[in-house]
């Protein structure tokens, strides 16, 4: 059974909540814990705990540092947690997410796959704090970047110093960029079945609906669930050879990224996706009973 850590900035774009639900529906994974990153990580942890509570699941949840390594101001939508009611009963405490990651990777060296669907602050800090951390990760699976446009994707631009540390770490890494995840567009009507399931699915539907209203959009791009698909169902993707990621900086801001194939690299990127299969996997996964 695959050992997985989910590193998430849940609470802003609804795709993190979708990814959490999808991941917990998979029978062949052992989720060791969930870490929250970027900004109000305590609130993000409370949101995770509320979802777990509604699901009747008990998993460790750890909050990371609020500030980015680069010092860039945190962007929030303003609606984080607004549909979850009173979250004060979900207290945070114990080790933080960075300590958790380091401890887990040292307990299970070369066995843990990290699903990163947030800015990379937590992972970069773990690399800095434990010089053996990078060498003990089995695989790092990142949703981030854009390799077709001169465009700074959110997870990468949110903390460019963390991005630099992770990209230079030599960890075996797959990146599923925005130019791939953005190809999958699911209309709100296709999520209507969620309203006829349990309380947690109804909450998820409300969050999808609220996010689309905020963006004045009618379709959802499930960026973060697609990152999970690339790990669990690589057969519906094509990938590059190994290479490196270059970051082009304008002042203190990320301008865009480039991927360059290189035998010296440890990173591959998703190059194409079967969009219909991806949509089917995601909707079917959300429709299953939580295991």
C-alpha positions in Angstrom: 0.0 0.0 0.0 1.4 3.4 -1.0 2.4 5.7 1.8 1.3 9.3 1.1 1.4 12.7 2.7 -0.9 15.4 1.4 0.4 19.0 1.6 -2.4 21.4 0.9 -3.6 25.0 1.1 -7.2 23.9 1.4 -9.8 26.6 1.8 -9.2 28.9 -1.1 -9.7 27.2 -4.5 -12.1 24.3 -4.0 -9.9 21.8 -5.8 -8.0 21.1 -2.6 -11.2 19.8 -1.0 -11.9 17.8 -4.0 -8.4 16.3 -3.9 -8.8 15.4 -0.2 -12.1 13.7 -0.9 -10.8 11.9 -3.9 -7.7 10.7 -2.1 -9.6 9.4 0.8 -11.7 7.3 -1.5 -8.7 5.4 -2.8 -8.3 1.9 -1.4 -4.7 1.4 -2.3 -3.2 4.3 -0.4 -2.2 4.8 3.3 -2.5 8.6 4.1 0.0 9.1 6.9 -1.1 12.6 7.5 -2.2 15.9 6.1 -0.1 19.1 6.3 -1.4 22.6 5.6 0.6 25.3 4.0 0.5 29.0 3.1 -1.1 31.8 5.2 -3.7 30.9 7.8 -2.5 27.3 8.1 -4.4 26.8 11.4 -7.7 27.7 9.6 -6.8 25.4 6.8 -6.1 22.6 9.3 -9.5 23.2 10.9 -11.2 22.9 7.5 -9.4 19.6 6.9 -10.5 18.4 10.4 -14.1 19.3 9.7 -14.1 17.3 6.5 -12.6 14.4 8.3 -15.1 14.7 11.1 -18.0 14.6 8.6 -16.4 11.5 7.0 -15.9 9.8 10.3 -12.2 9.6 9.5 -9.3 10.1 12.0 -6.1 11.2 10.4 -3.3 13.4 11.8 -3.4 17.0 10.6 -0.5 19.4 11.0 -0.3 23.2 10.3 2.8 24.7 8.7 4.2 28.2 9.1 2.0 31.1 8.0 4.8 33.1 6.2 6.5 32.3 2.9 10.3 31.9 2.8 10.4 34.6 0.1 8.4 37.0 2.2 5.8 37.4 -0.5 2.4 38.5 0.9 -0.1 35.7 1.1 -3.1 35.8 -1.3 -6.5 34.7 0.0 -9.9 34.8 -1.6 -11.6 36.0 1.6 -14.0 33.1 1.7 -11.8 30.5 3.4 -13.9 28.3 5.7 -17.0 30.5 5.3 -19.3 27.5 4.6 -17.9 25.4 7.5 -19.7 27.1 10.4 -17.9 27.3 13.8 -14.5 25.6 13.5 -13.2 26.6 16.9 -13.8 23.1 18.3 -11.0 21.8 16.0 -8.0 22.8 18.1 -4.5 22.7 16.7 -1.4 21.6 18.6 1.4 19.2 18.6 4.2 19.1 16.0 4.0 21.4 13.0 3.8 20.1 9.5 7.6 20.5 8.8 8.5 18.4 11.9 5.8 15.8 10.9 7.2 15.5 7.4 10.8 15.0 8.6 9.7 12.5 11.2 7.6 10.5 8.7 10.3 10.4 6.1 12.9 9.2 8.6 10.5 6.6 9.9 9.8 5.3 6.4 12.8 6.2 4.3 12.3 5.9 0.5 8.7 4.8 1.0 6.7 8.1 1.2 5.2 9.9 -1.8 4.4 13.6 -1.1 1.4 15.1 -2.9 2.1 18.8 -3.0 -1.0 20.9 -4.0 0.1 24.1 -2.3 3.0 26.6 -2.4 6.2 24.6 -1.6 7.1 26.3 1.7 6.7 23.3 4.0 8.8 21.0 1.8 11.5 23.6 1.3 11.7 24.1 5.1 12.0 20.3 5.7 14.9 20.2 3.1 16.6 23.0 5.0 16.1 21.6 8.4 17.1 18.0 7.7 20.0 17.5 5.2 18.9 13.9 4.6 15.2 14.7 3.9 15.4 15.1 0.2 17.3 11.8 -0.3 14.7 9.8 1.7 11.6 10.9 -0.3 10.4 8.2 -2.7 8.7 10.7 -4.9 7.4 14.3 -4.9 4.2 14.9 -7.0 3.6 18.7 -7.5 0.7 20.6 -9.0 2.3 23.8 -10.2 3.9 25.8 -12.9 3.0 26.4 -16.5 5.4 25.4 -19.2 3.6 26.6 -22.3 3.2 30.3 -21.5 5.2 33.1 -20.0 2.9 33.0 -17.0 3.6 32.7 -13.3 1.3 30.0 -11.8 0.1 30.6 -8.2 1.8 27.7 -6.4 5.1 28.5 -7.9 5.0 32.3 -7.6 3.6 32.3 -4.1 7.0 31.4 -2.7 9.9 31.6 -5.2 12.5 30.9 -2.6 10.8 27.6 -1.6 10.4 26.8 -5.3 14.2 27.3 -5.8 15.1 25.1 -2.9 12.8 22.3 -4.0 13.7 22.4 -7.7 17.4 22.2 -6.8 16.9 19.4 -4.2 17.4 16.4 -6.7 14.2 14.8 -5.3 12.6 12.5 -7.8 9.7 14.7 -8.9 6.8 14.8 -11.2 5.1 18.2 -12.0 1.6 18.4 -13.4 1.4 22.0 -14.6 -1.5 24.4 -15.1 -1.3 24.0 -18.9 -2.3 20.3 -18.4 -4.7 20.6 -15.5 -6.5 23.5 -17.1 -7.5 21.3 -20.0 -10.0 19.4 -17.9 -13.2 21.5 -17.4 -16.2 20.0 -15.5 -19.5 22.0 -15.5 -21.2 22.6 -12.2 -24.2 20.4 -13.4 -21.9 17.4 -13.5 -21.4 17.7 -9.7 -25.2 17.7 -9.0 -25.0 14.1 -7.8 -23.1 15.3 -4.7 -26.2 17.0 -3.3 -27.9 13.6 -3.1 -25.2 11.9 -1.1 -24.1 12.6 2.5 -23.5 15.9 4.4 -19.8 16.0 3.4 -20.7 15.7 -0.3 -23.3 18.4 0.0 -20.7 20.7 1.6 -18.3 20.0 -1.2 -21.0 20.8 -3.8 -21.7 24.1 -2.0 -17.9 24.9 -2.0 -17.7 24.1 -5.7 -20.7 26.3 -6.4 -19.3 29.1 -4.2 -15.9 29.1 -5.9 -17.5 29.3 -9.4 -19.7 32.2 -8.2 -16.6 34.0 -6.9 -14.9 33.5 -10.3 -18.0 34.2 -12.3 -17.5 30.9 -14.0 -19.6 27.9 -14.9 -17.0 25.1 -15.1 -14.5 23.8 -12.6 -10.9 23.0 -13.4 -9.9 20.2 -10.9 -6.2 21.1 -10.8 -5.3 19.3 -7.6 -7.3 16.0 -8.2 -5.5 15.8 -11.5 -2.2 15.8 -9.7 -3.4 12.8 -7.8 -4.4 11.1 -11.0 -1.0 11.5 -12.4 0.4 9.6 -9.4 -2.3 6.8 -9.3 -3.3 6.6 -13.0 -0.2 7.6 -15.0 -1.5 5.6 -18.0 -3.8 8.5 -18.9 -0.8 10.9 -19.2 2.3 11.3 -21.2 5.4 12.6 -19.5 8.7 14.2 -20.5 12.1 12.8 -20.0 13.9 13.9 -16.9 15.1 17.5 -16.8 15.4 20.7 -14.8 13.1 23.7 -14.1 14.4 27.2 -14.7 12.7 30.1 -13.0 12.8 33.5 -14.6 12.6 36.3 -12.0 11.6 39.9 -12.7 12.7 41.9 -9.6 11.4 39.8 -6.7 8.6 38.2 -8.6 8.4 35.0 -10.7 7.8 35.9 -14.3 7.6 32.4 -15.8 9.2 28.9 -15.7 10.9 26.8 -18.4 11.4 23.1 -18.4 14.6 21.8 -20.0 15.3 18.1 -20.6 18.6 17.1 -19.1 20.2 13.8 -18.1 21.4 15.5 -15.0 17.8 16.4 -13.9 15.5 14.6 -11.5 12.2 16.2 -12.6 9.7 15.2 -15.2 6.6 17.1 -16.3 3.2 15.9 -17.6 3.0 16.7 -21.3 -0.5 15.5 -22.2 -3.7 14.1 -20.6 -6.7 12.1 -21.7 -9.2 14.7 -20.6 -12.3 12.5 -20.8 -10.7 9.7 -18.8 -9.5 12.3 -16.2 -13.0 13.7 -15.9 -14.5 10.2 -15.5 -11.9 9.2 -12.8 -12.6 12.3 -10.8 -16.4 12.1 -10.9 -16.4 8.4 -10.2 -14.0 8.9 -7.3 -16.1 11.5 -5.7 -19.2 9.4 -6.2 -17.7 6.4 -4.3 -18.4 5.7 -0.6 -15.5 6.8 1.6 -13.5 3.7 2.5 
